[in-house]
């Protein structure tokens, strides 16, 4: 097992990475005080719920499992309200611990439930997808979607621990694994050119689920992310750079009704679009944009967004959370590994990128 | 104008108390950066919305007013979702400021909206009821109700400023004024015996809305509360004492379906019940319990709860947020001005108090 720390003063917490960790009682024990709820979905529950429940019980917890439907569409208020019903029905108090067992949707949903249930209870993230292990389980972002936009309602609520068991990636579909790779590539493209080089050498190993390659990937992404979160917990600066691909990406997800595109797929296409926009603006050399597109393609991920009306793209991007003073802000690239936040991008260039999507 | 500060390090904020403050642009100006939404209700809007809007516009803000129905029943997810719809429809970004203009319900609801909209935006509290000015607008507690219990879903989200304009109390109904007095009396009974003495001398002046008496009352309660919040922002200790009367009180509100009893009325009866329980337990001298009942009665507030089934009382109290390890915790009194938190109260004594209600 490897452990690293997210340095946030008295709210610092460990990320444990290894195989077979989800069933180890001693990793939960420091963070439970009587009652725990495991929030998971109907795909993950048959695979891992009993192991996690057993570990929590061994750690001394009374366990309430709460199972929601799989998929991004469950990340809404209706699901959340059923979770509150379950938590209140089991009489879980402010001293309870919520365990988020699943991918990014479960982490966001259960994390937000923990953030607002009785004004906030303890949270442990047990991510079971590559996307959640490399990105969404670390850093305390939680949210649900609103009909008008993704992740519009949420909170910053740091977990007490992240338990990343790479053995759970064995049961991931190829499509989900690739979707996770989109966030892996994003970490490199936004912050670390050398890691992009490593991925270009090793992407086949990751796709083949070579355990050593997976552990290296999860640890390296968590290191990058932990540093960014420690510097800028509430995303007033550098943390926004990790939203590379997310302005276009969220528009893709919302514009297609949250479902047909996995989040990682939308981020992949959005990242290629952001690179193309950077190139059109003369910020990024065109060969670098092509290099990004080629890596995304080798990961088996989409390099183009869907065909949406121009007005719909702009409408959906206009409510992005990064915006300030009513102006859309894009994460652009000056080089591979060097992202920057920019407002006031000439709409013509955005339109050119949009026009090249679909088909 | 008098100003005091809630000392919370970098998140410290001022409470301004005086007459005519709601319309003073310079009190808003430091806290708005472009866009603001005023969340208020259909009773307060005709009285004060235009003044506040004008002040915000003078401070340079683009203002979006959002008006909800008056009353505790509006403090739910449905109302909140409509607010998000309005905020997103007006394209308010993370740099927007939400202004809560109204009583405790509006402060809780708009405060929670500010806590979770785009993971948190700036908040200014402009309380227009005595209850909100002496209690709920200070300290950052925000929440909505769940069918299974009051304030079960919420967040701690401190405002950037509290603007308490006692002139707005002129338009308050007598019933609302008295409901606010319940929280005033609670501050004294829980924390400050001398203030109880002052109230016994001056309660008629407060009921007659003598401005000097109102300003003294608001300032003194805010001083008491600011100190408690600075010591224990997240209610892990002393802050829980300000929930005196709220265990029984929340049960009264939930048990009667949120509406017939104003929050302050339920707290008044709940506080008398807590005093009676303390006396039955031999903790508080019986004459002190009677003294509390007498002051509550002089304020024109109920000294008895409604007749609910014994099981319903226990069921409703069992989900109180103060509970720990599945045990109900009561705020009890050792003396007037000296409250304490106690778990493991013998149910027989609780039953005796419950049995004496109604009629």
Interface residues (C-beta under 8 A of the other chain):
Chain A: X34 X35 X77 X81 X84 X85 X88 X89 X91 X93 X94 X95 X112 X115 X116 X117 X118 X119 X120 X141 X143 X146 X147 X148 X149 X152 X153 X154 X155 X156 X234 X318 X319 X321 X322 X323 X324 X325 X326
Chain B: X33 X34 X35 X77 X81 X84 X85 X88 X89 X91 X93 X94 X95 X112 X115 X116 X117 X118 X119 X120 X141 X143 X146 X147 X148 X149 X152 X153 X154 X155 X156 X234 X318 X319 X321 X322 X323 X324 X325 X326
